[in-house]
Amino acid sequence: MNEDDEGSILILTLGYAMLAMVAILICVAATSLYLSQKRLDALADAAALAAADGFEVTVVDDTPVALLTDAAVHEQAELMVAEVGGGAVLVSAETPDGVSARVTVAGTWHPPVITLFVPDGVALEATATSRTALR
């Protein structure tokens, strides 16, 4: 063994340990981002479902018909997002055809651990559509 070779294992071990820590931090951040997007998707689904239940029943040609209005959809979705939003905001809530509610919510993800390799905040958005139970 040469005198020049002494200590090179320590530097190599430290380098691999730092690389492993970076990989762990990136995996933690990616998992957190994935879970935040799934929470936002679930909120959009819940808001669209609540908005689809805000229909008005009218009678057309002696047949009861459930109709949605943009105002009713927006009101129901806004109530749901305010109740369980967790920092998310309602971007839009409308009915494209009178029987469906389309809701878009947005939020911002922040990593659980700040690193140089992961951005500080990422804008997230989710859209969901739900139809009325009565048609």
Stockholm file with secondary structure:
# STOCKHOLM 1.0

chainA/1-135         MNEDDEGSILILTLGYAMLAMVAILICVAATSLYLSQKRLDALADAAALAAADGFEVTVVDDTPVALLTDAAVHEQAELMVAEVGGGAVLVSAETPDGVSARVTVAGTWHPPVITLFVPDGVALEATATSRTALR
#=GR chainA/1-135 SS CCGGGTTHHHHHHHHHHHHHHHHHHHHHHHHHHHHHHHHHHHHHHHHHHHHHTCCEEEEETTEEEEECCHHHHHHHHHHHHHHHCTTCEEEEEECSSSSEEEEEEEEEECCSSCCTTSCSCEEEEEEEEEECSCC
#=GC SS_cons         CCGGGTTHHHHHHHHHHHHHHHHHHHHHHHHHHHHHHHHHHHHHHHHHHHHHTCCEEEEETTEEEEECCHHHHHHHHHHHHHHHCTTCEEEEEECSSSSEEEEEEEEEECCSSCCTTSCSCEEEEEEEEEECSCC
//
